[in-house]
Amino acid sequence: MRGANGLTDGHIFYRDLAKDYIMAEKGEGIYLIDKEGNRIIDGAAGAAVVCLGHGNERVVKALTEQASILAYTHMSTFTNEPVLRLSAELIKLTPRRLNRVYFASGGSEAVETSLKLARQYHVENGNLQKYKIISRSTSYHGATIGALSMTGHYPRRKHYLPLLTQFPRISTPYCWRCPFGKVPQSCDFECAYDLERAIISEDPENISAFIAEPIIGASAPAVGPPRGYYRIIQKICHKYDVLFIADEVMTGYGRTGKFFAMEHYEVFPDMIVLSKGISSGYSPLGALIIDEKVYDVIANAPGSAFVHGHTFAGNPLSAAVGLEVLRIIQEEKLVDRAAKLGEYFLKGLNTLKKHPMVGDVRCVGLLAGIEFVHDRKSRKPFPEEYKVGGRLQRICLKNGLYVYPGRVSSIVDGGDHILMAPPFIITEDQLDEIVNILDRSIAQLQKELEVHE
Ligand SMILES: Cc1ncc(COP(=O)(O)O)c(C=O)c1O
């Protein structure tokens, strides 16, 4: 029996059945504490979720108070004060046209909502053929069938291919491994114009929306395009009546040093998807912020109804949590803090380039990634069977740090990486500690793998 520290856990269906899981007993600030009392830095805040850190008393109070007043209502008939307040606060942070919020219980649910809303928008407009969503080859948009149909990450798709809708995909603006063999200074944004190529080749009459993570998360951490990219994307979308959906599930709520990552590019899409940091993990929550032009079409259509809904969406408990998380982020100026700490963290992470297996180092706000290479000159990745990310994660855990491993894809020429997304409350000393642990852990793995310059 696989054991979480000796407890009988034979009835849990874990994700990876070949892995031992750590019993997390308590969370305290940036630390997770296991059953033996070991303190592990939550260097990825779960999966870029716990932006306020663990055990935040204000959020706990908001949660328990709301639970005692009203924990649940069904949005088919009732509304409630926390959802009204949270939507109003979120709208204050977006440009004027993005002024409606649809709540969900997580990232995939909110992404699915965007797919269906885009479709209904076009149907109500009389464009019955528009249904395809274009996404990028290096992307992760969620685990449900619609979200996975839009996802580019092949290893997460491969078992389910017959179930997925065959949506088109375009190249990713991944400058360190430019799919066009160019450099950003002289590339003419071929990767952005790839969208126009795809729309034309699929026939604009069929294209409903384009979805992208403004700065990539799980599938290539902290890879973002140069400024200018999203302006081109937006123009192309307008030209062909294609909605632009920014999947800010990971990047939203300040993670990249701006409240929305799209602010780095001074471009706003037609829909923004949020989750993860929105509740800092204290309760499941997702949201879709929608441009009024989309809302108006649904509102003015016969029936005036969006044919969609989830049982736990819009529940007052999660909304009360989201509201308190937002208040804390604003009062404690945590978005600015993430921006400043990100600059500091990047300097520290760059020192790791002394290790030959460290290829690219990236950090935007407090979203960071290190990409590993077998050969630095050619940037050749390690063979998949070396399981570099997972091995490094295990070594880091032994040394007191949790990081989130991944691999670009087995069919794209990209390699193993780790993602880091520490809570915004982390200090410079604690970031130094992360870099020190990484330094020791990478050195150990490099020795095991016999990697030399
Ligand atoms: C960009 C992005 N979109 C969507 C999702 C799916 O969110 P969830 O796991 O909450 O369903 C994720 C999860 O990692 C994500 O990073």
The ligand as an ORCA input file, in Angstrom:
! r2SCAN-3c Opt
* xyz 0 1
  C      -3.385     28.919    -17.731
  C      -4.268     27.863    -17.108
  N      -5.521     27.721    -17.543
  C      -6.352     26.821    -17.010
  C      -5.937     25.968    -16.006
  C      -6.868     24.950    -15.431
  O      -7.244     25.309    -14.144
  P      -7.803     24.232    -13.110
  O      -6.696     23.289    -12.821
  O      -8.218     25.064    -11.925
  O      -8.963     23.576    -13.736
  C      -4.626     26.071    -15.524
  C      -4.136     25.175    -14.469
  O      -2.985     25.011    -14.221
  C      -3.767     27.056    -16.084
  O      -2.505     27.196    -15.674
*
